[in-house]
Amino acid sequence: MTLPRSTILVVEDEPEIRRFLRSALGAEGYKVVESSTARRGTIDATTHKPDLVIMDLRMAPIDGFTLLARVRAEGIATPVAVLTMSDVKDDLARAFRAGVRGYLLKDMDPDDVIDAIRRIARGEIVVAPLMAAKLVDLLVPSKEGKTRDDYLRQLTEREREILQHLSRGKSNK
């Protein structure tokens, strides 16, 4: 019997995604620890000291960003990869600012997801192909020499909050 090469913590509220990752990563020799909530994920990250955390951003009642902040507050510097449905530029930017090593989308080909996780586990930074152009848009200055972040910094906290809600399809009310 081969010993697991690494422990991977999967924090995901969708059972099908957890099942897929457990099966695929387990077949690769990884030990997989599953958490169905961010609250449980914080405990499991502290208890199991995983080599990599794979997490969703959209979980209730605590989201992935809060989970990441809590894990970092506990002093755990484990690399983190996001596996999410969110193709929103703001989420991408916020995730990388928080220190994630990968941003993957759930609608990627399953083989590509596993390959990306392998690469992240080896220390690479990986971005879903669909998100690469969005990442470039965030970094490249406009004609005026300002990046999108420069413009966002000019907004109040409330204005940013409202824009975030609008970008998710909510009404301005």
C-alpha positions in Angstrom: 0.0 0.0 0.0 1.3 3.4 -0.9 1.2 6.1 1.7 -0.6 9.4 0.8 1.8 11.9 -0.6 -0.2 14.9 0.8 -3.3 15.7 2.8 -5.8 17.9 1.0 -8.7 19.5 2.8 -11.8 20.0 0.6 -14.2 22.6 2.0 -17.3 22.4 -0.2 -21.0 22.4 0.5 -22.0 20.4 -2.6 -21.8 16.7 -1.9 -21.3 15.8 -5.6 -18.2 18.0 -5.8 -16.7 16.5 -2.5 -17.4 13.0 -3.8 -15.7 13.7 -7.1 -12.6 15.3 -5.5 -12.4 12.5 -2.9 -12.5 9.9 -5.6 -10.2 11.5 -8.1 -7.6 12.8 -5.6 -7.7 9.6 -3.5 -6.9 7.6 -6.7 -3.9 9.8 -7.1 -2.6 8.9 -3.6 -3.7 12.0 -1.8 -5.4 11.8 1.7 -8.6 13.8 1.4 -10.3 15.4 4.4 -13.8 16.7 3.7 -15.7 19.6 5.3 -19.2 20.6 4.2 -19.1 24.0 5.9 -16.6 26.8 6.3 -17.0 26.5 10.1 -16.0 22.8 10.0 -13.3 23.7 7.5 -11.6 26.0 10.0 -11.6 23.3 12.6 -10.3 20.7 10.1 -7.5 23.0 8.8 -6.3 23.4 12.4 -6.7 19.7 13.3 -5.4 18.0 10.2 -2.7 20.6 9.1 -3.3 19.8 5.4 -0.8 20.5 2.7 -3.4 22.1 0.5 -6.9 23.5 1.0 -9.5 23.5 -1.9 -12.5 25.6 -1.1 -15.6 27.1 -2.6 -16.3 30.8 -2.2 -20.1 30.6 -2.0 -21.1 28.7 1.1 -23.6 29.6 3.7 -23.6 30.9 6.4 -19.9 31.6 6.2 -18.3 32.2 2.8 -14.9 31.1 1.6 -13.3 34.5 2.1 -14.2 34.5 5.7 -12.9 30.9 6.0 -9.6 32.0 4.5 -9.3 34.9 6.9 -10.0 32.7 9.9 -7.5 30.1 8.8 -4.8 32.7 8.3 -5.8 34.3 11.7 -5.0 30.8 13.3 -1.5 31.1 11.8 -2.1 28.4 9.2 -0.2 29.3 6.0 -1.4 26.3 4.0 -1.7 27.0 0.2 -5.3 27.5 -0.8 -7.0 26.9 -4.2 -10.5 28.1 -4.9 -12.9 25.9 -6.8 -16.0 27.9 -7.5 -18.8 28.8 -10.0 -17.9 32.5 -9.6 -16.4 34.0 -12.7 -16.7 37.5 -11.3 -13.5 39.6 -11.6 -13.9 41.1 -8.1 -13.9 37.6 -6.6 -10.8 36.7 -8.6 -9.0 39.8 -7.4 -10.1 39.4 -3.8 -9.0 35.8 -3.8 -5.5 36.5 -5.1 -5.2 39.5 -2.7 -6.0 37.0 0.1 -3.2 34.8 -1.0 -4.8 31.9 -2.9 -2.6 29.8 -5.2 -5.2 28.8 -7.7 -8.6 29.9 -9.0 -10.5 27.1 -10.7 -14.1 27.0 -12.0 -16.5 24.2 -11.4 -17.5 24.0 -15.0 -13.9 23.2 -16.1 -13.3 19.8 -17.5 -12.9 17.4 -14.5 -9.5 16.2 -15.8 -8.3 19.8 -16.1 -9.4 20.4 -12.5 -7.4 17.5 -11.2 -4.4 18.5 -13.3 -4.6 22.0 -11.9 -4.8 20.8 -8.3 -1.7 18.6 -8.9 0.1 21.7 -10.2 -1.0 23.8 -7.3 0.1 21.1 -4.9 3.5 21.3 -6.5 3.6 25.0 -5.8 2.5 26.5 -9.1 -0.1 29.3 -9.3 -3.0 28.3 -11.6 -5.9 30.3 -13.0 -8.8 28.8 -14.9 -8.3 29.7 -18.6 -11.6 31.7 -18.6 -10.3 33.8 -15.7 -6.9 34.6 -17.2 -8.2 37.4 -19.4 -10.1 38.8 -16.4 -6.9 38.7 -14.4 -5.0 40.6 -17.1 -7.8 43.2 -17.2 -7.3 43.8 -13.5 -3.6 44.4 -13.9 -3.2 46.3 -17.1 -3.5 50.1 -16.8 -6.2 51.9 -18.9 -5.4 54.5 -21.4 -5.3 57.0 -18.6 -2.6 55.0 -16.8 -4.9 53.8 -14.1 -5.8 50.2 -13.2 -9.3 49.2 -12.3 -8.2 49.0 -8.7 -7.2 52.7 -8.9 -10.8 53.6 -9.8 -12.2 51.3 -7.2 -10.1 52.9 -4.4 -11.8 56.2 -5.2 -15.2 54.7 -4.2 -16.5 54.7 -0.7 -17.0 51.4 1.1 -20.8 51.6 0.6 -20.3 52.3 -3.2 -18.1 49.3 -3.5 -20.6 47.2 -1.6 -23.5 48.3 -3.9 -21.4 47.6 -7.0 -20.6 44.1 -5.7 -24.3 43.4 -5.3 -25.1 44.7 -8.7 -22.4 42.6 -10.3 -24.1 39.5 -8.8 -27.4 40.5 -10.5 -29.1 42.0 -7.5 -31.3 45.1 -8.0 -30.1 48.5 -6.9 -32.8 48.5 -4.3 
